[in-house]
């Protein structure tokens, strides 16, 4: 194995066969809305404005204009928050004439709850095992 730099290609050029946007080793790929991971959903839920939008959408479908009523931010900002929620798979959008109506995807929240339940079971078992070990020591 040679430690000398590869001089066969110009500096900054990609290796042969690689493509722009390809995942780098050690870095997870960005998930799409259909395959959004738990981390993406938690990141989307971290913002209070997005949580407010989800609470509003829990009552039914809404347009961006309708969702702006409870927030003190611009229409563009609401649209950006909805985009993050859509990319995380938490909401869906459908065209209704000139408007886009947003709807909560309860299945995504159920998937999060199931993941959290599994994590809780794991830690309960681990802590119970630790308690048994400490009692026996």
Number of C-alpha atoms within 10 A of each C-alpha: 3 5 5 6 8 10 7 7 11 9 9 6 7 11 11 7 5 9 9 6 7 8 12 8 7 6 7 8 11 11 14 13 18 12 12 17 17 17 12 21 21 12 12 23 18 11 11 10 19 18 15 15 23 23 12 17 18 14 10 12 18 20 18 18 14 11 20 18 9 11 13 10 11 11 14 11 15 20 16 13 18 24 17 20 25 23 20 26 25 25 23 19 17 12 10 9 7 6 13 16 18 22 21 24 17 14 12 19 15 11 13 17 13 12 13 13 12 12 11 12 12 12 12 12 11 12 12 12 12 12 12 11 10 9 8 7 6
